[in-house]
Amino acid sequence: MTTTFANDCTTDLQNDNIIDYTLIRHMLRSIGNNHWSVSKAMDEYDVPTEQRDMYMETIADKFFVS
C-alpha cells in the first residue's frame, strides 16, 4: 500500500505539466511551521510563475479540507 501511495504522489500529469509532490510536502511543512502563506512558500521554494496556478489548485484540491 505504501508503494502505491508513493507512486501516486510522485507526479501527477495534468495539462502536460508534472506536479512535484515532494515540493508540495516541503511547502506545506513550511506553511505550518513558519506560518507562511502559500504565496510566500512558493517564493521561498522558487516555484516558477507559470506553474504557480497549477500548484495552487493541487494544494487546494488535495491537501486542504473545505
C-alpha positions as MATLAB code, in Angstrom:
seq = 'MTTTFANDCTTDLQNDNIIDYTLIRHMLRSIGNNHWSVSKAMDEYDVPTEQRDMYMETIADKFFVS';
ca = [
       0.000    0.000    0.000;
       2.861    2.392    0.727;
       4.320    1.774   -2.735;
       1.040    2.674   -4.429;
       0.735    5.868   -2.391;
       4.331    6.830   -3.177;
       3.810    6.216   -6.889;
       0.567    8.200   -6.920;
       2.129   11.151   -5.105;
       5.386   11.378   -7.023;
       3.927   13.025  -10.096;
       0.534   13.949  -11.456;
       0.084   14.591  -15.166;
      -2.316   17.469  -15.540;
      -2.362   19.564  -18.702;
       1.021   18.026  -19.650;
       2.617   19.524  -16.516;
       4.247   17.481  -13.788;
       3.379   18.205  -10.172;
       6.231   17.601   -7.723;
       4.520   16.309   -4.585;
       7.801   16.337   -2.678;
       7.982   20.086   -3.263;
       4.364   20.455   -2.138;
       5.099   18.443    1.009;
       8.036   20.752    1.831;
       5.949   23.851    1.137;
       3.097   22.616    3.351;
       5.537   21.849    6.161;
       6.947   25.379    5.889;
       3.456   26.887    5.764;
       2.617   25.124    9.025;
       5.918   25.577   10.831;
       6.676   29.141    9.741;
       3.087   30.409    9.377;
       3.783   31.300    5.756;
       1.127   31.905    3.134;
       1.087   29.637    0.099;
       2.461   32.544   -1.953;
       5.362   33.019    0.471;
       6.140   29.273    0.332;
       6.118   29.365   -3.478;
       8.516   32.324   -3.385;
      10.836   30.590   -0.930;
      10.866   27.343   -2.931;
      11.273   29.156   -6.275;
       8.166   27.751   -7.952;
       8.141   29.179  -11.498;
       5.460   31.798  -12.097;
       3.907   29.840  -14.955;
       3.373   26.806  -12.662;
       2.002   28.597   -9.601;
      -1.675   28.311  -10.565;
      -1.269   24.587  -11.123;
       0.425   24.153   -7.729;
      -2.163   26.348   -6.001;
      -5.013   24.247   -7.432;
      -3.301   20.996   -6.463;
      -2.638   22.166   -2.920;
      -6.216   23.389   -2.521;
      -7.805   20.286   -4.069;
      -5.704   17.580   -2.435;
      -4.394   18.993    0.825;
      -6.918   21.444    2.291;
     -10.283   20.420    3.669;
     -13.204   22.605    2.758;
];
